[in-house]
Amino acid sequence: MARRTHRKEAGFSLVEMIAALVIFSVGVLALMEVFTTGLQSTSGSLGYTQAFHLAQLALEEKIADFDFYATTESGEFAPPFSAYSWSREIEDTDQAGLYRLQVAVTWKERGREKEFTLTTFVAERE
């Protein structure tokens, strides 16, 4: 009489494959969300960094002119920064010969208006 031997088949069942695919998919989706959030943060940081440098430029231009009197001015930056606009305000202070100079830079990012303000005090030269 011949003996029958049963060999155990090696491999994964369909249920195990589906479970592994679901776990893998959840992990990939979580990583994609992390990357998306990181890109949005980087984009926001770039906007604020450019606004800071543009505000500093607008401050330094006025300080170089050294023509101080209480006034409010506004304008737009030249390309490639035409998406940014500025407003500059000069106010007298309680101290004679001391002025408060404030520059606000505004721009739109993802449909929302953003603003960065830089303020300094400048004394008249003698």
Backbone as CSV, one residue per row, in Angstrom:
resi,resn,N_x,N_y,N_z,CA_x,CA_y,CA_z,C_x,C_y,C_z
1,MET,0.809,-1.157,0.000,0.000,0.000,0.000,0.878,1.255,0.000
2,ALA,0.505,2.180,-0.839,1.279,3.412,-0.947,0.834,4.410,0.108
3,ARG,1.783,5.059,0.594,1.492,6.077,1.619,1.261,7.434,0.972
4,ARG,0.310,8.083,1.487,0.064,9.459,1.036,0.716,10.415,2.018
5,THR,1.468,11.337,1.521,2.060,12.358,2.390,1.468,13.706,2.015
6,HIS,1.113,14.432,3.015,0.588,15.782,2.799,1.696,16.780,3.090
7,ARG,1.947,17.568,2.100,2.937,18.616,2.313,2.221,19.911,2.649
8,LYS,2.770,20.643,3.601,2.196,21.941,3.955,2.652,22.945,2.917
9,GLU,1.689,23.629,2.329,2.006,24.632,1.315,2.584,25.863,2.004
10,ALA,3.671,26.374,1.503,4.277,27.585,2.051,3.691,28.786,1.330
11,GLY,3.504,29.907,2.044,2.982,31.122,1.430,2.011,31.827,2.350
12,PHE,1.441,32.885,1.826,0.500,33.685,2.610,-0.895,33.497,2.064
13,SER,-1.839,33.601,2.957,-3.228,33.491,2.523,-3.699,34.851,2.008
14,LEU,-4.802,34.866,1.334,-5.359,36.103,0.790,-5.698,37.087,1.900
15,VAL,-6.210,36.600,2.997,-6.558,37.463,4.136,-5.298,38.126,4.699
16,GLU,-4.214,37.367,4.817,-2.954,37.941,5.318,-2.412,38.999,4.365
17,MET,-2.533,38.758,3.073,-2.053,39.736,2.086,-2.877,41.026,2.147
18,ILE,-4.175,40.910,2.272,-5.043,42.092,2.359,-4.737,42.873,3.636
19,ALA,-4.562,42.178,4.748,-4.240,42.847,6.015,-2.900,43.586,5.905
20,ALA,-1.904,42.956,5.292,-0.606,43.610,5.119,-0.723,44.833,4.219
21,LEU,-1.509,44.739,3.171,-1.709,45.860,2.253,-2.413,47.027,2.945
22,VAL,-3.389,46.744,3.784,-4.094,47.799,4.531,-3.137,48.494,5.492
23,ILE,-2.339,47.733,6.218,-1.377,48.317,7.156,-0.351,49.166,6.410
24,PHE,0.136,48.666,5.300,1.103,49.413,4.492,0.475,50.711,3.975
25,SER,-0.759,50.651,3.511,-1.448,51.833,2.974,-1.643,52.896,4.041
26,VAL,-2.011,52.494,5.231,-2.188,53.449,6.332,-0.857,54.135,6.643
27,GLY,0.210,53.380,6.650,1.530,53.965,6.899,1.944,54.950,5.826
28,VAL,1.710,54.612,4.576,2.061,55.506,3.465,1.231,56.785,3.528
29,LEU,-0.060,56.675,3.811,-0.920,57.859,3.925,-0.466,58.764,5.066
30,ALA,-0.054,58.175,6.175,0.443,58.977,7.301,1.719,59.720,6.900
31,LEU,2.613,59.060,6.190,3.836,59.719,5.727,3.539,60.837,4.742
32,MET,2.572,60.635,3.872,2.203,61.678,2.914,1.664,62.907,3.642
33,GLU,0.902,62.696,4.686,0.370,63.818,5.474,1.508,64.585,6.152
34,VAL,2.497,63.858,6.669,3.649,64.502,7.298,4.411,65.344,6.270
35,PHE,4.635,64.828,5.082,5.334,65.572,4.046,4.540,66.799,3.602
36,THR,3.231,66.663,3.475,2.388,67.791,3.082,2.450,68.900,4.125
37,THR,2.350,68.536,5.385,2.437,69.521,6.462,3.805,70.193,6.466
38,GLY,4.841,69.434,6.239,6.193,70.001,6.174,6.352,70.990,5.034
39,LEU,5.810,70.664,3.885,5.888,71.578,2.738,5.114,72.863,2.999
40,GLN,3.955,72.761,3.630,3.180,73.953,3.955,3.921,74.833,4.952
41,SER,4.562,74.224,5.937,5.340,74.992,6.916,6.515,75.691,6.251
42,THR,7.177,74.997,5.339,8.304,75.591,4.628,7.845,76.760,3.777
43,SER,6.718,76.605,3.122,6.167,77.684,2.306,5.840,78.893,3.165
44,GLY,5.224,78.682,4.314,4.905,79.777,5.225,6.147,80.463,5.750
45,SER,7.166,79.688,6.059,8.423,80.254,6.537,9.086,81.101,5.469
46,LEU,9.019,80.656,4.232,9.596,81.421,3.129,8.905,82.775,3.005
47,GLY,7.572,82.792,3.112,6.830,84.047,3.023,7.236,85.028,4.106
48,TYR,7.345,84.558,5.342,7.731,85.433,6.443,9.186,85.880,6.335
49,THR,10.053,85.004,5.866,11.457,85.377,5.701,11.596,86.460,4.647
50,GLN,10.911,86.307,3.520,10.970,87.338,2.488,10.355,88.635,2.991
51,ALA,9.249,88.558,3.727,8.614,89.755,4.266,9.546,90.476,5.232
52,PHE,10.268,89.726,6.052,11.222,90.334,6.983,12.291,91.111,6.228
53,HIS,12.873,90.496,5.210,13.933,91.161,4.455,13.408,92.378,3.691
54,LEU,12.201,92.282,3.163,11.614,93.410,2.450,11.279,94.553,3.409
55,ALA,10.791,94.231,4.597,10.514,95.260,5.602,11.804,95.946,6.034
56,GLN,12.846,95.163,6.204,14.148,95.721,6.573,14.659,96.645,5.464
57,LEU,14.468,96.253,4.221,14.865,97.081,3.086,14.103,98.408,3.089
58,ALA,12.786,98.364,3.308,11.979,99.586,3.335,12.381,100.499,4.493
59,LEU,12.739,99.916,5.641,13.223,100.708,6.770,14.542,101.389,6.434
60,GLU,15.467,100.613,5.902,16.791,101.149,5.616,16.770,102.209,4.525
61,GLU,15.868,102.063,3.547,15.739,103.093,2.511,15.338,104.427,3.128
62,LYS,14.384,104.388,4.059,13.917,105.630,4.690,14.986,106.199,5.606
63,ILE,15.677,105.354,6.325,16.741,105.825,7.215,17.855,106.459,6.390
64,ALA,18.159,105.894,5.223,19.205,106.457,4.354,18.799,107.828,3.814
65,ASP,17.495,108.021,3.523,17.016,109.337,3.073,17.152,110.372,4.171
66,PHE,16.959,109.959,5.371,17.004,110.795,6.565,16.137,112.034,6.416
67,ASP,14.938,111.827,5.949,13.957,112.890,5.791,12.759,112.524,6.661
68,PHE,12.857,112.837,7.955,11.849,112.380,8.906,10.842,113.461,9.247
69,TYR,9.604,113.118,9.118,8.471,113.912,9.593,7.295,112.946,9.691
70,ALA,6.334,113.289,10.522,5.203,112.381,10.739,4.424,112.206,9.435
71,THR,4.396,110.984,8.949,3.719,110.698,7.689,3.394,109.212,7.577
72,THR,2.545,108.901,6.624,2.242,107.512,6.281,2.383,107.365,4.776
73,GLU,3.126,106.337,4.359,3.353,106.070,2.935,3.036,104.603,2.669
74,SER,2.780,104.288,1.409,2.577,102.883,1.047,2.978,102.673,-0.403
75,GLY,3.181,101.421,-0.743,3.559,101.083,-2.108,3.720,99.589,-2.285
76,GLU,4.208,99.219,-3.441,4.457,97.810,-3.751,5.923,97.630,-4.102
77,PHE,6.396,96.439,-3.877,7.776,96.115,-4.215,7.866,95.752,-5.693
78,ALA,9.046,95.958,-6.254,9.283,95.635,-7.666,9.411,94.121,-7.840
79,PRO,9.183,93.636,-9.072,9.376,92.200,-9.328,10.790,91.774,-8.953
80,PRO,10.978,90.627,-8.460,10.091,89.471,-8.363,9.249,89.451,-7.081
81,PHE,9.197,90.569,-6.364,8.453,90.609,-5.105,7.174,91.433,-5.223
82,SER,6.581,91.465,-6.402,5.387,92.278,-6.630,4.163,91.740,-5.887
83,ALA,4.227,90.539,-5.341,3.117,89.998,-4.541,3.088,90.626,-3.148
84,TYR,4.152,91.339,-2.792,4.261,91.959,-1.479,4.029,93.466,-1.615
85,SER,3.295,94.030,-0.653,3.122,95.485,-0.604,3.565,95.972,0.777
86,TRP,3.826,97.263,0.887,4.320,97.809,2.146,3.575,99.081,2.515
87,SER,3.568,99.355,3.806,3.114,100.644,4.318,4.124,101.072,5.381
88,ARG,4.429,102.345,5.366,5.460,102.869,6.272,4.861,104.045,7.032
89,GLU,5.048,104.040,8.339,4.506,105.095,9.189,5.622,105.683,10.038
90,ILE,5.703,107.000,10.040,6.689,107.702,10.857,5.918,108.574,11.847
91,GLU,6.252,108.445,13.126,5.584,109.219,14.170,6.611,109.935,15.032
92,ASP,6.252,111.125,15.497,7.063,111.813,16.499,6.897,111.088,17.835
93,THR,7.894,111.189,18.674,7.798,110.622,20.017,7.861,111.760,21.032
94,ASP,7.775,111.409,22.298,7.865,112.415,23.362,9.257,113.024,23.443
95,GLN,10.244,112.308,22.972,11.631,112.783,22.975,11.883,113.640,21.738
96,ALA,12.423,114.813,21.914,12.719,115.678,20.769,13.785,115.028,19.895
97,GLY,13.537,115.005,18.592,14.498,114.450,17.650,14.488,112.941,17.537
98,LEU,13.524,112.281,18.175,13.422,110.820,18.114,12.122,110.457,17.405
99,TYR,12.227,109.593,16.403,11.073,109.200,15.600,10.864,107.695,15.679
100,ARG,9.602,107.319,15.632,9.234,105.898,15.583,8.913,105.579,14.130
101,LEU,9.637,104.615,13.579,9.479,104.219,12.176,8.976,102.781,12.144
102,GLN,7.820,102.587,11.498,7.208,101.252,11.430,6.893,100.908,9.984
103,VAL,7.286,99.702,9.581,6.990,99.204,8.238,6.196,97.913,8.371
104,ALA,5.084,97.847,7.640,4.272,96.628,7.595,4.294,96.097,6.163
105,VAL,4.613,94.838,6.011,4.627,94.176,4.698,3.469,93.188,4.678
106,THR,2.658,93.252,3.625,1.523,92.340,3.495,1.637,91.540,2.201
107,TRP,1.092,90.327,2.219,1.069,89.456,1.047,-0.024,88.422,1.244
108,LYS,-0.396,87.764,0.171,-1.399,86.697,0.242,-0.707,85.351,0.129
109,GLU,-1.152,84.450,0.989,-0.610,83.092,0.983,-1.764,82.120,1.162
110,ARG,-1.981,81.264,0.177,-3.079,80.294,0.185,-4.419,80.977,0.445
111,GLY,-4.629,82.128,-0.198,-5.901,82.835,-0.118,-6.111,83.664,1.134
112,ARG,-5.134,83.684,2.033,-5.250,84.471,3.270,-4.199,85.565,3.277
113,GLU,-4.599,86.740,3.742,-3.651,87.844,3.809,-2.792,87.714,5.055
114,LYS,-1.487,87.870,4.850,-0.515,87.786,5.941,0.142,89.155,6.097
115,GLU,0.651,89.435,7.297,1.318,90.710,7.540,2.500,90.510,8.470
116,PHE,3.576,91.239,8.174,4.753,91.256,9.030,5.086,92.711,9.306
117,THR,5.284,93.063,10.565,5.556,94.449,10.947,6.912,94.542,11.622
118,LEU,7.663,95.557,11.237,8.985,95.814,11.802,8.994,97.260,12.283
119,THR,9.419,97.484,13.524,9.413,98.819,14.126,10.789,99.138,14.696
120,THR,11.205,100.397,14.526,12.451,100.847,15.100,12.316,102.318,15.476
121,PHE,13.272,102.812,16.243,13.327,104.229,16.595,14.596,104.819,15.987
122,VAL,14.457,106.031,15.454,15.580,106.683,14.789,15.736,108.075,15.386
123,ALA,16.985,108.438,15.713,17.267,109.775,16.237,17.828,110.643,15.125
124,GLU,17.512,111.945,15.198,18.057,112.892,14.215,19.573,112.970,14.360
125,ARG,20.213,113.135,13.246,21.677,113.335,13.274,21.952,114.796,13.578
126,GLU,23.043,115.017,14.236,23.409,116.401,14.574,24.461,116.932,13.644
